Amino acid sequence: MIKNVHGNTVDHLGEAIVSGRYVAGASLPPEPALCAELGVSRTVVREAVKSLIAKGLITTGPKVGTRVLSEDHWNWFDADVIAWQSKAGLTPEFLRDLQDLRRVVEPAAMRLAAVRATAQDLADIELAYAGMRRAVEEGGDYVTYDLLFHQGLLKASRNRMLVQMSKALGALLRTSFEVSTRRKDGPVQSLPLHRAVLDAVIAHRPDEAETAIRVLIDGAKEDIEEVLASRRRLPVLSSPARQLKAT
């Protein structure tokens, strides 16, 4: 997607903060300096600052100017923040926090989905699963369909807050899937685990659905730990999803 001047300015400043060019507690350069550096107007800089405030990266106030906040204040459910962190370099701590979050949210959501999923919900998830299987068998984009599969299950919980969370979790989940598919045969081995989750939801068996998603998440954790131990380069989310080769 091609971004406009505002989007590019937000990206430039956001990446500079997340990468540590502007450290927590430091002040951003004054408006005239940013305008000169980025070749944009004061209006663009001001709008970019508003966006970064909304994402929790900076704060402004009288006599203190525009200061960078520590990462504890950052909105880790914001897709831009995740993308900037990916570009700066995913850390083991970040990936492990993500796995902890999945273990908290998804098992409970699967229990609800097993009770509340509609026929349309199940049809949508089946389509996502078919896309995953096709990518494994014929090659192609596995990660995108994996993301649709999990977001579909969260939607099937029929809980408005979880549905909203599924949108926010999108970039986080993609991070996990991109890393776990780096493991040799990772998608091949995880495909039947996805099937087990879906079958339990279709059968309206909450206990089995919860157990199946825990097995799936734990498998992804093992994949991620293996990738981290191998010290292979971690993915950058600004790049297209990795394509699988046909099995």
Solvent accessible surface area in square Angstrom, and as a share of the most:
residue,aa,sasa,rsa
1,M,211,0.94
2,I,173,0.88
3,K,69,0.29
4,N,103,0.53
5,V,84,0.48
6,H,65,0.29
7,G,14,0.14
8,N,81,0.41
9,T,5,0.03
10,V,8,0.05
11,D,28,0.14
12,H,67,0.30
13,L,0,0.00
14,G,0,0.00
15,E,50,0.23
16,A,7,0.05
17,I,4,0.02
18,V,15,0.09
19,S,70,0.45
20,G,35,0.34
21,R,131,0.48
22,Y,24,0.09
23,V,92,0.53
24,A,62,0.48
25,G,44,0.42
26,A,32,0.25
27,S,56,0.36
28,L,13,0.06
29,P,39,0.24
30,P,93,0.58
31,E,49,0.22
32,P,72,0.45
33,A,44,0.34
34,L,4,0.02
35,C,22,0.13
36,A,85,0.66
37,E,81,0.37
38,L,39,0.20
39,G,68,0.66
40,V,28,0.16
41,S,60,0.39
42,R,118,0.43
43,T,88,0.51
44,V,31,0.18
45,V,1,0.00
46,R,119,0.43
47,E,74,0.33
48,A,0,0.00
49,V,23,0.13
50,K,123,0.52
51,S,27,0.17
52,L,0,0.00
53,I,71,0.36
54,A,82,0.64
55,K,25,0.11
56,G,14,0.13
57,L,0,0.00
58,I,2,0.01
59,T,53,0.31
60,T,67,0.39
61,G,25,0.24
62,P,124,0.78
63,K,213,0.90
64,V,70,0.40
65,G,41,0.39
66,T,31,0.18
67,R,95,0.35
68,V,5,0.03
69,L,42,0.21
70,S,42,0.27
71,E,96,0.43
72,D,129,0.67
73,H,109,0.49
74,W,24,0.08
75,N,60,0.31
76,W,68,0.24
77,F,81,0.34
78,D,27,0.14
79,A,63,0.49
80,D,41,0.21
81,V,0,0.00
82,I,1,0.00
83,A,30,0.23
84,W,7,0.02
85,Q,20,0.09
86,S,3,0.02
87,K,119,0.50
88,A,51,0.39
89,G,33,0.31
90,L,14,0.07
91,T,53,0.31
92,P,51,0.32
93,E,112,0.50
94,F,24,0.10
95,L,0,0.00
96,R,105,0.38
97,D,94,0.49
98,L,5,0.02
99,Q,4,0.02
100,D,86,0.45
101,L,47,0.23
102,R,6,0.02
103,R,82,0.30
104,V,112,0.64
105,V,16,0.09
106,E,2,0.01
107,P,2,0.01
108,A,57,0.44
109,A,0,0.00
110,M,0,0.00
111,R,90,0.33
112,L,50,0.25
113,A,0,0.00
114,A,0,0.00
115,V,99,0.57
116,R,104,0.38
117,A,13,0.10
118,T,57,0.33
119,A,87,0.67
120,Q,115,0.51
121,D,4,0.02
122,L,29,0.14
123,A,48,0.37
124,D,56,0.29
125,I,1,0.00
126,E,60,0.27
127,L,127,0.63
128,A,5,0.04
129,Y,14,0.05
130,A,26,0.20
131,G,1,0.01
132,M,0,0.00
133,R,107,0.39
134,R,109,0.40
135,A,4,0.03
136,V,10,0.06
137,E,92,0.41
138,E,120,0.54
139,G,21,0.20
140,G,20,0.19
141,D,39,0.20
142,Y,2,0.01
143,V,2,0.01
144,T,58,0.34
145,Y,68,0.26
146,D,6,0.03
147,L,32,0.16
148,L,89,0.45
149,F,0,0.00
150,H,1,0.01
151,Q,45,0.20
152,G,14,0.14
153,L,0,0.00
154,L,0,0.00
155,K,90,0.38
156,A,0,0.00
157,S,0,0.00
158,R,113,0.41
159,N,49,0.25
160,R,214,0.78
161,M,163,0.73
162,L,29,0.14
163,V,37,0.21
164,Q,110,0.49
165,M,60,0.27
166,S,7,0.05
167,K,136,0.58
168,A,34,0.26
169,L,4,0.02
170,G,9,0.08
171,A,20,0.15
172,L,9,0.04
173,L,1,0.01
174,R,47,0.17
175,T,0,0.00
176,S,0,0.00
177,F,6,0.02
178,E,4,0.02
179,V,0,0.00
180,S,12,0.08
181,T,6,0.03
182,R,61,0.22
183,R,58,0.21
184,K,167,0.71
185,D,68,0.35
186,G,4,0.04
187,P,8,0.05
188,V,66,0.38
189,Q,105,0.47
190,S,19,0.12
191,L,18,0.09
192,P,81,0.51
193,L,55,0.28
194,H,5,0.02
195,R,61,0.22
196,A,48,0.37
197,V,0,0.00
198,L,0,0.00
199,D,65,0.34
200,A,5,0.04
201,V,0,0.00
202,I,64,0.33
203,A,45,0.35
204,H,105,0.47
205,R,129,0.47
206,P,36,0.23
207,D,93,0.48
208,E,86,0.38
209,A,0,0.00
210,E,38,0.17
211,T,82,0.48
212,A,14,0.11
213,I,0,0.00
214,R,79,0.29
215,V,75,0.43
216,L,8,0.04
217,I,0,0.00
218,D,55,0.29
219,G,21,0.20
220,A,12,0.10
221,K,90,0.38
222,E,110,0.49
223,D,14,0.07
224,I,2,0.01
225,E,53,0.24
226,E,73,0.33
227,V,0,0.00
228,L,28,0.14
229,A,84,0.65
230,S,54,0.35
231,R,216,0.79
232,R,103,0.37
233,R,206,0.75
234,L,34,0.17
235,P,7,0.04
236,V,39,0.22
237,L,17,0.08
238,S,82,0.53
239,S,52,0.34
240,P,123,0.77
241,A,17,0.13
242,R,92,0.33
243,Q,106,0.47
244,L,25,0.12
245,K,184,0.78
246,A,63,0.49
247,T,118,0.69
